[in-house]
Amino acid sequence: MRFRGLPVSAGTAAGTLRIIGDTAVDDTTAAATPEDVTAAFAAVAAERSALAERLRAAGRGSEAEIIAIGALRAGDPSLSAPAIAAMRDGADAAGAVRAATEGHAAAMEKLANPELAERAGDIRQIASAVLERLRRGGAAAGADGGADGAAGDFILVRREVSPADLIESAEEGLVGAVSVAGGASSHAAIVARGLGVPMIAGASPEVLALSPGLTAVLDADSGELTVGGSGPSDAQRAAAIRRRPGPRQAADAKRSAEPPRTADGHQVVVLCNVASAVETRRGLAAGAAGVGLLRTELPYTQAANWPTLAQQQSQLGPILELLADRTAVVRLLDFSGDKIPPFLVAQSGAEVPASLPAGAGLAALLAHPSALADQLRAILETGRDARLAMLIPMVTSLREVSRVREVLTATAAALGVATPPLGIMVELESTAANAAAFAAAVDFFSIGTNDLTGDVLGLGRRDQAAGPALAAHPRVLALVKGVAKAGREAGIAVSVCGDSAADARVLPLLVGAGVRTVSVPAARVSTVRSWISNLNFLACKELTERAVQASTAAEVWDLVPAL
């Protein structure tokens, strides 16, 4: 049997199915009292809070914050109170819980911004956990509660895979995930990509009726789960194993402290993009020289207020302590696109905003009386042993750079530490076109090819046509080449931190455009290092010159030889 879905985290995995199905309305659930439901909501909140604390203790602060937000939601009386009231009026427990939580989820789905609307799944996940606890008569119902399947490598299948499912199981045999609900911008998809866990979403609900323990292969590149028959073929299993870095690969990469070189001797530094300690450990073990993009906003995309100094210290500490004497490029809070938290939605002044304009998240950060200073202080204090650099997202003007540099200089002086380099994300067409002017005001450039490509070609992150390989489009590539030239002439470093640097059809073009540092998902570090060793710099340069003369991305892809 084959089941199709939307690829949201690339890779291939082989294992047994661990299925968490729908919560049925059985006698236990039907007999639940309002007090039982109140206790179930509190228990789910407590379970998630305890998981968050375990993650913090394990040095996984970023994941801890994601789970902690879920705990706050589960413990919010505004979510449980309507269910309790409905039950006192005669409704059954399952119907009351579903109706109450669905009301909140439906309100979120009405947001015109599709990425925000998709987060309604977070509310539905809480309802599932509450009903599962009631069905089991109070038994724990965490990420593994109700799961069926043998120990060992497993592919998780459930109606809506949550970040907690992935985070808690990442080191316990989880090799892939299949979700009926959700999409590419969900929290779960973001976590899956960072962990290197292959995942598809939008699968048929029929997948939930499969027998647990069946062997299967998940090809998240093509978006297909193959189940049944005699199980995966030897060729399928071999392909899945090759896509997962094993202990030998990690050890070999760890022994190689030097950045890789092209076949003709040109060095290219490989860093990793992370939002958590577990990603950082994986990236370093695979041979990353450090972190080229530390995303700081992910834990706060559902926050009701600006993160506090203490929250940011808790989040950053476990990550930055792993980067002693290593590069650590920390991006300031990037509340834009699909990462707009509720408090900024409210501040936008629209009841149902489509989206904040590019740069609005940065404008809000700069306008707040203490948010920028708090974040800079948290970074400087927790990253004293790392080779820190600060990165400003979605920059549109030199005035923004001046404001951040002013606060950075003052904060560093107050703490008695050296002021780290300050760079900008080049992810808007206007900024890239004006790179020479920005080069005089900053210490480095980091090109965000995902947003730059979308801005140039008019594609949103949810657009089916969007993808990392589109950075090969001649118009985008010409801008990358121009930014690299501006940086070279100004004597400042230029890197690419977008996902395109981990695409075989784009990496040679970036090297040919003059990029000497790339930052890629932690799970892709080893692969990118091996690709670089197969490149020839002069050939890449000639390839890029030909590519910018083409008309479409497809024409350029045809020019790029296989790696």
ZAMARGU-4260 file (C-alpha; in steps of 0.2 Angstrom, whole numbers, plus 5000, padded with zeros to 4 digits):
<rodrens>
0) 5000/5000/5000 | 5006/5018/4996 | 5000/5034/5004 | 5004/5051/4997 | 5007/5067/5007
5) 5016/5084/5006 | 5035/5083/5009 | 5039/5095/5024 | 5055/5088/5029 | 5066/5079/5017
10) 5074/5062/5018 | 5071/5043/5018 | 5067/5032/5033 | 5064/5013/5036 | 5056/5006/5051
15) 5040/4999/5059 | 5024/5009/5061 | 5020/5017/5077 | 5002/5023/5076 | 4992/5035/5087
20) 4975/5035/5081 | 4959/5045/5084 | 4952/5045/5102 | 4936/5035/5102 | 4921/5040/5112
25) 4920/5025/5123 | 4911/5021/5140 | 4926/5029/5150 | 4925/5045/5140 | 4906/5046/5140
30) 4905/5043/5159 | 4918/5057/5163 | 4912/5071/5175 | 4916/5090/5174 | 4929/5087/5188
35) 4937/5073/5177 | 4939/5085/5162 | 4946/5099/5173 | 4959/5087/5180 | 4963/5080/5162
40) 4967/5098/5156 | 4977/5101/5171 | 4986/5085/5169 | 4990/5088/5151 | 4997/5105/5156
45) 5007/5097/5170 | 5014/5084/5158 | 5020/5096/5145 | 5027/5107/5158 | 5037/5093/5165
50) 5043/5088/5148 | 5049/5106/5146 | 5058/5105/5162 | 5067/5089/5157 | 5072/5096/5140
55) 5079/5112/5149 | 5089/5100/5160 | 5095/5091/5145 | 5101/5107/5137 | 5087/5108/5125
60) 5081/5125/5129 | 5073/5130/5112 | 5062/5114/5112 | 5058/5117/5130 | 5050/5134/5126
65) 5040/5126/5112 | 5033/5113/5124 | 5031/5126/5138 | 5019/5136/5126 | 5008/5121/5124
70) 5008/5119/5143 | 5002/5136/5145 | 4988/5134/5132 | 4982/5118/5140 | 4982/5126/5157
75) 4972/5142/5151 | 4955/5142/5159 | 4948/5150/5143 | 4951/5134/5134 | 4944/5122/5147
80) 4930/5133/5155 | 4918/5132/5140 | 4919/5113/5140 | 4915/5112/5158 | 4901/5124/5156
85) 4894/5113/5142 | 4895/5097/5152 | 4886/5105/5167 | 4872/5109/5154 | 4871/5090/5149
90) 4884/5088/5135 | 4895/5073/5135 | 4914/5075/5139 | 4920/5071/5122 | 4908/5082/5113
95) 4911/5096/5125 | 4930/5096/5124 | 4930/5095/5105 | 4917/5109/5104 | 4926/5121/5116
100) 4944/5118/5108 | 4937/5118/5090 | 4930/5135/5094 | 4947/5142/5098 | 4955/5133/5083
105) 4942/5139/5071 | 4945/5157/5077 | 4963/5155/5073 | 4959/5147/5056 | 4950/5163/5052
110) 4966/5173/5051 | 4970/5178/5033 | 4988/5173/5036 | 4989/5155/5031 | 5004/5151/5042
115) 4996/5158/5057 | 4979/5149/5053 | 4989/5133/5052 | 4993/5134/5070 | 4975/5130/5075
120) 4982/5112/5075 | 4991/5116/5092 | 4974/5118/5100 | 4967/5102/5092 | 4983/5093/5099
125) 4978/5098/5116 | 4960/5091/5114 | 4967/5075/5108 | 4978/5073/5123 | 4964/5078/5135
130) 4952/5065/5127 | 4966/5052/5127 | 4969/5054/5145 | 4950/5053/5149 | 4949/5037/5138
135) 4963/5029/5148 | 4955/5033/5164 | 4968/5045/5169 | 4984/5036/5162 | 4997/5047/5155
140) 4995/5052/5137 | 5011/5060/5132 | 5019/5058/5115 | 5020/5039/5117 | 5004/5037/5126
145) 4992/5026/5116 | 5006/5022/5103 | 5007/5005/5096 | 5022/4997/5088 | 5038/4988/5092
150) 5054/4995/5100 | 5068/5000/5088 | 5067/5012/5073 | 5049/5018/5070 | 5039/5029/5059
155) 5027/5039/5069 | 5009/5040/5062 | 4996/5051/5069 | 4982/5063/5064 | 4992/5078/5069
160) 5011/5076/5074 | 5016/5088/5087 | 5033/5096/5091 | 5032/5086/5107 | 5030/5070/5098
165) 5046/5073/5088 | 5057/5081/5102 | 5053/5068/5115 | 5056/5054/5103 | 5071/5061/5093
170) 5083/5050/5102 | 5072/5035/5106 | 5071/5027/5089 | 5060/5040/5079 | 5066/5039/5061
175) 5051/5047/5052 | 5034/5055/5054 | 5017/5055/5045 | 5004/5067/5049 | 4986/5068/5042
180) 4985/5086/5047 | 4997/5100/5047 | 5008/5108/5033 | 5026/5114/5029 | 5025/5129/5041
185) 5019/5120/5056 | 5030/5120/5072 | 5031/5101/5069 | 5038/5103/5052 | 5051/5116/5058
190) 5057/5104/5072 | 5057/5089/5060 | 5068/5099/5047 | 5080/5104/5061 | 5082/5087/5068
195) 5084/5079/5051 | 5068/5068/5053 | 5059/5064/5037 | 5041/5069/5037 | 5026/5071/5026
200) 5009/5080/5030 | 4992/5079/5023 | 4991/5060/5021 | 4975/5051/5019 | 4966/5048/5036
205) 4966/5029/5030 | 4984/5028/5036 | 4977/5029/5054 | 4968/5012/5051 | 4984/5003/5047
210) 4990/4989/5059 | 5004/4995/5070 | 5021/4986/5069 | 5020/4984/5050 | 5037/4988/5041
215) 5037/5003/5030 | 5048/5015/5020 | 5045/5034/5021 | 5051/5043/5006 | 5049/5061/5011
220) 5058/5068/4996 | 5044/5061/4985 | 5030/5062/4998 | 5026/5044/4999 | 5024/5031/5013
225) 5025/5013/5007 | 5018/4999/5018 | 5013/4981/5018 | 5017/4966/5007 | 5033/4958/5012
230) 5040/4975/5019 | 5052/4987/5011 | 5064/4979/4999 | 5083/4978/5002 | 5086/4992/4990
235) 5073/5003/4999 | 5081/5000/5016 | 5098/5003/5010 | 5093/5020/5003 | 5085/5024/5020
240) 5100/5019/5029 | 5111/5030/5018 | 5101/5045/5021 | 5103/5044/5040 | 5120/5049/5046
245) 5127/5034/5056 | 5140/5034/5071 | 5154/5031/5059 | 5150/5046/5048 | 5148/5057/5063
250) 5164/5052/5070 | 5174/5054/5054 | 5166/5072/5052 | 5171/5076/5070 | 5189/5071/5067
255) 5190/5083/5052 | 5192/5100/5060 | 5197/5109/5044 | 5184/5117/5033 | 5182/5107/5017
260) 5191/5112/5001 | 5186/5111/4983 | 5196/5099/4972 | 5207/5113/4966 | 5210/5119/4984
265) 5198/5133/4988 | 5192/5133/5006 | 5173/5134/5009 | 5167/5135/5027 | 5152/5125/5032
270) 5142/5131/5047 | 5124/5125/5053 | 5107/5133/5055 | 5100/5129/5072 | 5086/5134/5085
275) 5091/5121/5098 | 5105/5112/5107 | 5101/5095/5099 | 5103/5102/5082 | 5119/5111/5087
280) 5126/5095/5094 | 5121/5086/5078 | 5129/5099/5067 | 5145/5100/5076 | 5146/5081/5076
285) 5144/5081/5057 | 5158/5093/5055 | 5151/5110/5056 | 5163/5124/5060 | 5150/5132/5071
290) 5133/5140/5069 | 5130/5152/5055 | 5112/5155/5059 | 5105/5154/5077 | 5086/5157/5075
295) 5080/5165/5091 | 5061/5167/5088 | 5055/5150/5086 | 5051/5147/5104 | 5040/5163/5105
300) 5029/5162/5089 | 5014/5158/5100 | 5019/5170/5114 | 5007/5183/5121 | 5021/5195/5125
305) 5039/5200/5121 | 5051/5186/5128 | 5059/5192/5145 | 5077/5193/5148 | 5076/5177/5159
310) 5067/5167/5145 | 5080/5171/5132 | 5094/5167/5144 | 5086/5150/5147 | 5084/5147/5128
315) 5101/5153/5123 | 5112/5146/5137 | 5111/5127/5132 | 5115/5131/5114 | 5129/5144/5116
320) 5138/5134/5129 | 5141/5121/5116 | 5150/5134/5105 | 5165/5139/5115 | 5178/5145/5104
325) 5167/5142/5089 | 5157/5154/5077 | 5140/5158/5084 | 5130/5170/5072 | 5114/5174/5082
330) 5100/5182/5073 | 5089/5195/5082 | 5071/5190/5084 | 5064/5188/5067 | 5045/5190/5069
335) 5040/5191/5051 | 5032/5180/5037 | 5026/5164/5046 | 5033/5168/5063 | 5022/5182/5069
340) 5017/5180/5087 | 4999/5184/5094 | 5005/5200/5102 | 5012/5207/5086 | 4996/5202/5077
345) 4986/5212/5090 | 4998/5227/5088 | 4995/5227/5069 | 4978/5235/5072 | 4969/5223/5061
350) 4956/5210/5068 | 4961/5198/5054 | 4978/5203/5047 | 4984/5195/5031 | 5002/5197/5037
355) 5014/5210/5043 | 5024/5219/5029 | 5042/5214/5027 | 5053/5222/5041 | 5038/5225/5052
360) 5044/5213/5065 | 5061/5222/5066 | 5052/5239/5067 | 5042/5233/5082 | 5058/5226/5090
365) 5067/5243/5088 | 5052/5253/5094 | 5050/5243/5110 | 5059/5252/5125 | 5068/5236/5131
370) 5066/5221/5120 | 5081/5224/5109 | 5093/5228/5124 | 5086/5213/5133 | 5090/5201/5119
375) 5107/5208/5116 | 5111/5206/5134 | 5105/5188/5135 | 5116/5184/5120 | 5131/5193/5127
380) 5130/5185/5144 | 5126/5167/5138 | 5139/5168/5124 | 5154/5175/5132 | 5165/5159/5127
385) 5158/5159/5109 | 5165/5169/5094 | 5149/5179/5094 | 5142/5189/5079 | 5125/5198/5079
390) 5113/5197/5064 | 5099/5209/5060 | 5084/5201/5050 | 5074/5209/5036 | 5084/5225/5035
395) 5077/5239/5024 | 5087/5254/5029 | 5104/5260/5036 | 5094/5268/5050 | 5089/5251/5057
400) 5108/5246/5057 | 5113/5262/5066 | 5100/5259/5079 | 5105/5241/5083 | 5124/5246/5083
405) 5120/5260/5095 | 5111/5248/5107 | 5124/5234/5105 | 5138/5245/5109 | 5130/5252/5124
410) 5125/5235/5130 | 5142/5227/5128 | 5150/5242/5137 | 5139/5240/5152 | 5143/5221/5153
415) 5162/5225/5151 | 5163/5214/5135 | 5170/5217/5118 | 5157/5222/5105 | 5154/5208/5093
420) 5153/5210/5074 | 5136/5216/5067 | 5129/5210/5051 | 5113/5210/5041 | 5102/5197/5033
425) 5101/5201/5014 | 5084/5194/5010 | 5075/5208/5001 | 5078/5213/4983 | 5080/5231/4987
430) 5093/5227/5001 | 5102/5216/4989 | 5102/5229/4975 | 5109/5242/4987 | 5122/5230/4995
435) 5137/5242/4992 | 5129/5255/5003 | 5125/5243/5016 | 5143/5236/5015 | 5150/5252/5022
440) 5139/5251/5038 | 5141/5232/5043 | 5154/5219/5047 | 5147/5205/5036 | 5132/5200/5025
445) 5122/5184/5027 | 5111/5180/5012 | 5094/5173/5016 | 5090/5164/4999 | 5073/5158/5005
450) 5066/5175/5007 | 5076/5183/4994 | 5070/5171/4981 | 5052/5174/4986 | 5054/5193/4986
455) 5062/5193/4969 | 5050/5180/4961 | 5034/5185/4970 | 5032/5169/4979 | 5026/5166/4997
460) 5033/5152/5008 | 5017/5142/5006 | 5017/5144/4987 | 5018/5126/4979 | 5031/5133/4967
465) 5043/5139/4980 | 5058/5129/4985 | 5077/5131/4989 | 5081/5126/4971 | 5073/5142/4964
470) 5088/5152/4971 | 5096/5146/4954 | 5085/5158/4945 | 5096/5170/4935 | 5088/5185/4943
475) 5091/5179/4961 | 5108/5172/4956 | 5113/5189/4949 | 5109/5198/4965 | 5119/5185/4975
480) 5134/5188/4964 | 5132/5207/4967 | 5131/5205/4985 | 5147/5194/4986 | 5156/5207/4975
485) 5150/5221/4986 | 5156/5212/5001 | 5173/5208/4993 | 5176/5226/4988 | 5172/5232/5006
490) 5183/5218/5014 | 5168/5210/5023 | 5163/5192/5024 | 5148/5186/5014 | 5139/5169/5018
495) 5123/5161/5013 | 5112/5154/5027 | 5097/5150/5016 | 5092/5132/5013 | 5098/5133/4995
500) 5116/5131/5001 | 5111/5113/5004 | 5103/5110/4987 | 5114/5101/4974 | 5107/5112/4960
505) 5112/5128/4969 | 5128/5125/4979 | 5140/5125/4964 | 5132/5141/4958 | 5134/5150/4975
510) 5152/5145/4976 | 5154/5151/4958 | 5146/5168/4963 | 5160/5170/4976 | 5152/5164/4992
515) 5165/5156/5004 | 5154/5152/5019 | 5138/5142/5019 | 5126/5138/5034 | 5115/5124/5031
520) 5102/5113/5041 | 5112/5103/5054 | 5106/5087/5046 | 5114/5092/5030 | 5131/5097/5035
525) 5140/5080/5031 | 5132/5080/5014 | 5137/5097/5010 | 5155/5095/5015 | 5156/5080/5003
530) 5149/5090/4989 | 5161/5104/4991 | 5176/5092/4990 | 5169/5086/4973 | 5168/5104/4966
535) 5180/5113/4955 | 5181/5132/4959 | 5185/5138/4942 | 5172/5127/4934 | 5159/5134/4947
540) 5164/5151/4942 | 5162/5148/4923 | 5145/5139/4927 | 5138/5154/4937 | 5143/5166/4923
545) 5133/5155/4911 | 5119/5153/4923 | 5115/5172/4925 | 5113/5173/4906 | 5099/5160/4906
550) 5081/5165/4907 | 5073/5152/4920 | 5078/5142/4934 | 5075/5126/4924 | 5087/5131/4911
555) 5100/5134/4925 | 5097/5117/4933 | 5100/5109/4916 | 5117/5117/4916 | 5122/5110/4934
560) 5131/5093/4934 | 5126/5080/4946 | 5136/5080/4962
</rodrens>
